[in-house]
Amino acid sequence: VIVGAGIIGLTIGRELQRRDPGASVVILDKERNPGHHASGRNSGVLHSGIYYTAESLKARFTRDGNEAWQQYCEERDLAVDKCGKLIVARSEEEYRQLAILEKRGAANGVAVHRVDEKDAQEIEPRVKTVGHALFVPSTSTADSGQLISYQSADFIASGGELWCSHPYNCHEGDNIVRAGDERIQGGKVINCAGLYADRVAKDFGFGERYTMLPFKGLYLYAAAGAPSPRTHIYPVPDLRNPFLGVHFTRTVDGGTKIGPTAIPALWLEHYRGLAGFRARELMEVGSRELHMLVTNRNDFRTLAWQELRKQRRRHMIDDAATLMAGTEAMNFERWGRPGIRAQLVERAHNKLVMDFVLEGDERSIHVLNAISPAWTCAIPFAEHIVDQLLHRT
């Protein structure tokens, strides 16, 4: 039994079928369709693995996942834009940070090319950078909705059962899961519940050290027909936090968007207005965020202020304009569909957890932290989870 039909849950389902074609696999989801939350609302970028330290799971899974998804798309003739990415420096301090990213890329086995201003502008004539930039050719764009659709169809065609509109309610003991009005006896249970993963884990006796904080992500889209950059353009990120800053993203259909925000949300599905409001979640999430503001762990005050300012369209455009000339003329007017990032927090120290986290035993495994770039990482991450499950048997 897999709880959650996002890209991680679906890909684990496919990996279980690949390992054991006769296995009985049921995926549960509370929504009417799979991938309704983070998996279907992400940037569409297949990342390369340049940002993460070599010993992290994210470094290995991002590099291998990028290659695996590109191969998946090519085999099925799905849209993929192999446009690469420029990481630019906007100041002397950021210029010095390029060397760290360059070393991490080399340690992680990712091709990274240092280019001067002239070479950077041959890749994208409008780009701005101080001294040098890094070009990462493996970064690409795909259609996350299309991949979810294909994974779902392949899972069902291979004998899997996808039970949408079956919200997880509780664990009744002995791996019996109640979902909607159904009681399901699981031989193994894999928790891929995203925003609710910590709650599901606690029902099984895991995840006690953690809680979940939601961050709202929004993109601004350029007017139809506005000339898209030839490549993704990113700033040098602050490696102390898990967000990459406002950047230009080429969409798979040739459009352009800037963003995203990472605005602290007030409840788990705080997409807009009062939709999805739950008073208990407001109390839990709000009190945690207030405590982080007071203690300023992870420099949370500065982070929250920077992100809240991005709700203003003018501020978002001005931030993006530091990366590329001609931003104003692209008419960034339309906000896209919001997404919610499920960010795990270590409770005792209010520390944002930067890598994937798994807990479990021989009967259940709980994916407590599958933060960005989890979509890129999904195929090798699923292989790792199934390895863990079989090892614990």
C-alpha positions as CSV (number, residue, x, y, z in Angstrom):
1,V,0.0,0.0,0.0
2,I,1.4,3.4,-1.0
3,V,-0.1,6.5,0.5
4,G,0.1,9.4,-1.9
5,A,-0.1,9.5,-5.7
6,G,2.4,12.2,-6.4
7,I,5.4,11.6,-8.6
8,I,7.3,9.8,-5.8
9,G,4.4,7.5,-4.9
10,L,3.7,6.7,-8.6
11,T,7.4,6.0,-9.4
12,I,7.8,3.8,-6.4
13,G,4.7,1.8,-7.6
14,R,6.3,1.4,-11.0
15,E,9.6,0.3,-9.4
16,L,7.9,-2.3,-7.2
17,Q,6.2,-3.7,-10.4
18,R,9.5,-3.8,-12.2
19,R,11.1,-5.8,-9.3
20,D,8.2,-8.1,-8.9
21,P,5.7,-8.1,-11.8
22,G,3.3,-10.2,-9.7
23,A,3.1,-7.9,-6.8
24,S,-0.2,-6.4,-5.7
25,V,0.3,-2.7,-5.3
26,V,-2.4,-0.2,-4.3
27,I,-1.8,3.6,-4.4
28,L,-4.1,5.8,-2.3
29,D,-4.8,9.5,-2.8
30,K,-7.3,11.8,-1.3
31,E,-7.7,13.8,-4.5
32,R,-9.7,12.9,-7.6
33,N,-6.6,12.8,-9.8
34,P,-2.9,11.9,-9.1
35,G,-0.3,14.6,-8.8
36,H,-2.8,17.2,-7.7
37,H,-0.4,19.0,-5.3
38,A,3.4,19.6,-5.5
39,S,4.1,17.1,-8.3
40,G,1.7,18.7,-10.7
41,R,2.6,22.3,-9.7
42,N,6.4,22.3,-9.9
43,S,8.7,24.3,-12.3
44,G,9.1,21.5,-14.8
45,V,12.9,21.9,-14.5
46,L,15.0,18.7,-14.5
47,H,17.9,19.8,-12.3
48,S,21.5,18.7,-12.6
49,G,22.7,18.2,-9.0
50,I,25.3,21.1,-8.9
51,Y,24.1,22.7,-5.6
52,Y,24.3,19.8,-3.2
53,T,27.3,18.4,-1.2
54,A,28.6,15.2,-2.6
55,E,27.6,13.0,0.4
56,S,23.9,14.0,0.2
57,L,21.3,11.8,-1.3
58,K,20.1,14.8,-3.4
59,A,23.4,15.1,-5.2
60,R,23.4,11.5,-6.5
61,F,19.7,11.3,-7.1
62,T,19.5,14.6,-9.0
63,R,22.3,13.7,-11.3
64,D,21.0,10.2,-12.0
65,G,17.4,11.3,-12.1
66,N,18.0,14.0,-14.7
67,E,19.5,11.4,-17.0
68,A,16.8,8.9,-16.3
69,W,13.9,11.2,-17.0
70,Q,15.5,12.5,-20.2
71,Q,15.8,8.9,-21.4
72,Y,12.2,8.2,-20.3
73,C,11.0,11.2,-22.4
74,E,13.0,10.2,-25.4
75,E,11.8,6.6,-25.3
76,R,8.1,7.8,-25.2
77,D,8.6,10.8,-27.5
78,L,7.6,13.2,-24.8
79,A,8.4,16.9,-24.8
80,V,11.8,17.8,-23.3
81,D,13.8,21.0,-23.8
82,K,17.5,20.5,-23.3
83,C,18.2,24.2,-22.9
84,G,20.8,24.1,-20.1
85,K,21.2,26.6,-17.3
86,L,23.4,29.7,-16.7
87,I,24.2,30.5,-13.1
88,V,25.2,34.1,-13.0
89,A,26.9,36.3,-10.4
90,R,25.3,39.7,-9.6
91,S,28.1,40.9,-7.3
92,E,31.7,40.3,-6.3
93,E,30.5,38.1,-3.4
94,E,28.4,36.0,-5.6
95,Y,31.3,35.7,-8.1
96,R,33.4,34.2,-5.4
97,Q,30.6,31.7,-4.6
98,L,30.7,30.4,-8.1
99,A,33.9,28.4,-7.2
100,I,32.0,26.5,-4.6
101,L,29.3,25.5,-7.0
102,E,31.9,24.6,-9.6
103,K,33.6,22.3,-7.1
104,R,30.4,20.7,-6.1
105,G,29.5,20.0,-9.7
106,A,32.8,18.3,-10.3
107,A,32.5,16.3,-7.0
108,N,29.0,15.2,-8.0
109,G,29.9,14.1,-11.6
110,V,28.0,16.9,-13.3
111,A,29.4,18.7,-16.3
112,V,29.9,22.4,-15.5
113,H,31.5,25.0,-17.7
114,R,32.9,28.3,-16.4
115,V,32.3,31.0,-19.0
116,D,33.3,34.7,-19.1
117,E,30.8,37.5,-19.8
118,K,31.3,37.3,-23.6
119,D,30.8,33.5,-23.7
120,A,27.7,33.8,-21.4
121,Q,26.2,36.4,-23.8
122,E,26.8,34.1,-26.7
123,I,24.6,31.5,-24.9
124,E,22.0,34.2,-24.1
125,P,22.7,37.7,-25.4
126,R,20.6,39.5,-22.7
127,V,22.2,37.8,-19.7
128,K,24.0,39.9,-17.0
129,T,26.9,38.6,-14.9
130,V,29.9,39.8,-13.0
131,G,33.2,38.3,-14.2
132,H,32.1,34.8,-15.0
133,A,29.1,32.5,-15.1
134,L,28.6,28.7,-14.9
135,F,26.8,26.9,-17.7
136,V,25.3,23.5,-16.8
137,P,24.2,21.8,-20.1
138,S,22.3,18.9,-18.5
139,T,19.6,21.1,-17.0
140,S,16.4,20.7,-19.0
141,T,12.6,21.2,-18.9
142,A,9.9,18.6,-19.2
143,D,6.1,18.6,-18.6
144,S,5.5,17.3,-15.1
145,G,1.8,16.8,-15.8
146,Q,2.6,14.6,-18.8
147,L,5.0,12.5,-16.8
148,I,2.4,12.0,-14.1
149,S,-0.1,10.9,-16.7
150,Y,2.2,8.4,-18.3
151,Q,3.4,7.0,-14.9
152,S,-0.2,6.6,-13.8
153,A,-1.2,4.9,-17.1
154,D,1.8,2.5,-17.0
155,F,1.1,1.7,-13.3
156,I,-2.5,0.7,-14.1
157,A,-1.6,-1.1,-17.3
158,S,0.8,-3.2,-15.3
159,G,-1.9,-4.4,-12.8
160,G,-1.6,-1.6,-10.2
161,E,-4.7,-0.2,-8.5
162,L,-4.9,3.6,-8.2
163,W,-7.6,4.6,-5.6
164,C,-8.2,8.3,-6.0
165,S,-10.7,10.0,-3.7
166,H,-9.6,7.7,-0.9
167,P,-8.0,9.9,1.8
168,Y,-5.8,8.3,4.4
169,N,-7.7,8.3,7.7
170,C,-5.7,6.3,10.1
171,H,-3.5,3.2,10.8
172,E,-5.6,0.7,12.7
173,G,-2.6,-1.5,13.6
174,D,-1.0,-4.5,11.9
175,N,-0.6,-2.5,8.7
176,I,-4.3,-2.1,8.3
177,V,-4.9,1.3,6.7
178,R,-8.3,3.0,6.7
179,A,-8.8,5.2,3.5
180,G,-12.1,6.8,3.0
181,D,-14.7,4.0,3.8
182,E,-12.2,1.2,3.0
183,R,-10.0,-0.9,5.3
184,I,-6.9,-2.2,3.5
185,Q,-4.5,-4.8,4.8
186,G,-1.0,-3.9,3.7
187,G,1.9,-6.3,3.6
188,K,4.1,-3.3,3.3
189,V,3.1,0.4,3.7
190,I,5.1,3.2,2.0
191,N,4.2,6.7,3.1
192,C,4.6,9.3,0.3
193,A,1.9,11.7,1.7
194,G,3.9,14.9,1.1
195,L,2.5,17.7,3.3
196,Y,0.9,15.1,5.6
197,A,3.9,12.6,5.6
198,D,4.9,13.5,9.2
199,R,1.3,12.8,10.4
200,V,1.0,9.5,8.7
201,A,4.5,8.5,10.0
202,K,3.5,9.3,13.6
203,D,0.5,6.8,13.2
204,F,3.1,4.1,12.7
205,G,5.5,5.3,15.4
206,F,7.9,7.3,13.3
207,G,8.7,10.9,12.6
208,E,8.4,12.0,16.2
209,R,11.4,14.4,15.8
210,Y,9.8,16.3,12.9
211,T,7.0,18.6,11.8
212,M,6.1,20.0,8.4
213,L,6.2,23.7,7.4
214,P,4.4,24.7,4.1
215,F,5.9,27.3,1.8
216,K,3.8,28.8,-1.1
217,G,5.4,29.0,-4.5
218,L,4.2,31.4,-7.2
219,Y,5.5,32.1,-10.7
220,L,4.9,35.1,-12.9
221,Y,4.4,34.4,-16.6
222,A,5.6,36.5,-19.5
223,A,3.1,37.6,-22.2
224,A,2.5,35.2,-25.0
225,G,5.1,35.7,-27.8
226,A,7.6,37.4,-25.5
227,P,11.1,36.2,-26.5
228,S,12.2,33.5,-24.1
229,P,15.8,33.3,-23.0
230,R,17.7,30.5,-24.8
231,T,18.5,28.9,-21.4
232,H,17.4,28.9,-17.8
233,I,19.0,31.8,-15.9
234,Y,19.6,31.4,-12.2
235,P,21.4,33.5,-9.6
236,V,24.0,32.2,-7.3
237,P,21.9,30.8,-4.4
238,D,22.3,31.3,-0.7
239,L,23.5,27.7,0.1
240,R,22.4,28.1,3.8
241,N,18.7,27.8,2.8
242,P,16.9,25.4,0.5
243,F,15.5,28.0,-2.0
244,L,17.3,29.0,-5.2
245,G,16.1,32.6,-5.5
246,V,14.1,34.3,-8.3
247,H,15.2,32.9,-11.7
248,F,14.1,32.7,-15.4
249,T,12.6,29.4,-16.4
250,R,12.0,28.3,-20.0
251,T,8.8,26.4,-20.1
252,V,8.6,23.3,-22.2
253,D,6.3,25.0,-24.7
254,G,8.7,27.9,-25.2
255,G,7.3,30.4,-22.7
256,T,9.0,32.1,-19.8
257,K,8.2,32.5,-16.1
258,I,10.1,34.1,-13.2
259,G,10.0,33.0,-9.6
260,P,9.2,31.2,-7.5
261,T,8.3,32.7,-4.2
262,A,8.8,30.6,-1.0
263,I,6.2,32.4,1.2
264,P,5.5,30.9,4.6
265,A,2.0,29.5,4.3
266,L,-0.4,29.6,7.3
267,W,-1.9,26.1,6.9
268,L,-0.9,23.1,4.8
269,E,-3.0,23.7,1.7
270,H,-3.0,27.5,1.9
271,Y,-3.1,28.1,-1.8
272,R,-5.3,31.1,-1.9
273,G,-7.7,33.0,0.3
274,L,-9.4,30.8,2.9
275,A,-9.6,27.7,0.7
276,G,-8.5,24.6,2.6
277,F,-8.5,26.5,5.9
278,R,-8.2,24.4,9.0
279,A,-8.0,26.1,12.4
280,R,-5.9,23.4,14.0
281,E,-3.3,23.7,11.2
282,L,-3.3,27.4,11.6
283,M,-2.5,27.1,15.2
284,E,0.2,24.5,14.7
285,V,1.9,26.1,11.6
286,G,1.5,29.6,12.8
287,S,2.9,28.9,16.2
288,R,5.9,27.2,14.7
289,E,6.6,30.0,12.3
290,L,6.2,32.6,15.1
291,H,8.7,30.7,17.2
292,M,11.1,30.6,14.2
293,L,10.7,34.3,13.8
294,V,11.5,35.0,17.4
295,T,14.5,32.6,17.6
296,N,15.6,33.5,14.1
297,R,16.8,30.0,13.4
298,N,18.0,29.6,9.8
299,D,17.9,33.4,9.6
300,F,14.1,32.9,9.3
301,R,13.3,36.6,9.7
302,T,15.3,37.7,6.7
303,L,14.1,34.8,4.7
304,A,10.4,35.4,5.5
305,W,10.7,39.2,4.8
306,Q,12.5,38.5,1.4
307,E,9.8,36.0,0.4
308,L,6.8,38.1,1.5
309,R,8.1,41.0,-0.6
310,K,7.9,38.8,-3.7
311,Q,4.1,38.8,-3.5
312,R,4.4,42.2,-5.2
313,R,4.7,41.8,-8.9
314,R,7.0,44.9,-9.2
315,H,9.4,43.4,-6.7
316,M,9.6,40.1,-8.5
317,I,10.2,41.8,-11.9
318,D,12.9,44.0,-10.4
319,D,14.6,41.0,-8.9
320,A,14.6,39.1,-12.1
321,A,15.9,42.2,-14.0
322,T,19.2,41.8,-12.2
323,L,19.8,38.6,-14.2
324,M,18.8,39.6,-17.7
325,A,18.2,42.8,-19.7
326,G,14.8,43.5,-21.4
327,T,12.8,41.9,-18.5
328,E,10.3,44.8,-18.4
329,A,9.4,44.4,-22.1
330,M,8.4,40.8,-21.6
331,N,5.2,42.0,-19.8
332,F,5.2,39.7,-16.8
333,E,1.5,40.1,-15.8
334,R,0.0,36.7,-15.1
335,W,0.5,34.7,-11.9
336,G,0.5,31.0,-12.4
337,R,-1.1,28.3,-10.3
338,P,0.3,28.3,-6.7
339,G,2.2,25.3,-5.3
340,I,3.0,24.3,-1.8
341,R,6.4,23.0,-0.8
342,A,6.4,20.6,2.1
343,Q,9.5,21.5,4.1
344,L,10.5,19.3,7.0
345,V,11.6,20.9,10.2
346,E,13.6,19.3,13.0
347,R,11.4,20.2,16.0
348,A,14.0,20.5,18.8
349,H,16.1,23.1,17.1
350,N,13.6,24.6,14.5
351,K,16.1,23.5,11.9
352,L,15.0,23.3,8.2
353,V,16.0,19.8,7.0
354,M,18.0,20.1,3.7
355,D,18.2,16.5,2.5
356,F,15.7,13.6,2.0
357,V,14.7,11.8,5.2
358,L,13.4,8.2,5.4
359,E,12.3,6.4,8.6
360,G,10.7,2.9,9.0
361,D,11.2,-0.7,9.6
362,E,10.6,-4.0,7.9
363,R,6.8,-3.3,7.5
364,S,6.6,0.4,6.6
365,I,8.8,3.2,5.2
366,H,8.0,6.8,5.5
367,V,9.3,9.5,3.1
368,L,9.4,12.4,5.5
369,N,11.3,14.9,3.4
370,A,11.1,14.8,-0.4
371,I,11.8,18.4,-1.1
372,S,13.0,20.0,-4.3
373,P,14.3,18.6,-6.6
374,A,12.3,15.5,-5.7
375,W,10.6,15.4,-9.1
376,T,14.0,15.2,-10.8
377,C,15.2,12.6,-8.3
378,A,12.1,10.4,-8.4
379,I,13.4,7.4,-10.4
380,P,16.7,6.7,-8.5
381,F,14.9,7.8,-5.3
382,A,12.2,5.1,-5.9
383,E,15.0,2.5,-6.5
384,H,16.6,3.5,-3.2
385,I,13.3,3.2,-1.3
386,V,12.5,-0.2,-2.7
387,D,16.1,-1.3,-1.9
388,Q,15.5,-0.2,1.7
389,L,12.2,-2.0,1.9
390,L,13.6,-5.2,0.6
391,H,16.7,-5.0,2.8
392,R,14.6,-4.6,5.9
393,T,12.4,-7.6,5.0
